[in-house]
């Protein structure tokens, strides 16, 4: 087992007409949007452009990469 933190991907905020979703772009280009954090509902697409198109348009705000503390010994 490794002590390195797991990075989800490059975080973004997807701004739609009446909603805003947080999401991540993974290393392979797949994009995920978190529609309901309490229920864990997500939407995904093979690219971020496809995800935005699937919602009928919107714009992406890139968020800073989180700084993670090292794992405890």
Secondary structure as UniProt FT lines:
FT   STRAND          10..15
FT   STRAND          20..25
FT   TURN            27..28
FT   STRAND          31..36
FT   TURN            37..40
FT   STRAND          41..45
FT   HELIX           48..54
FT   TURN            55..56
FT   STRAND          59..62
//
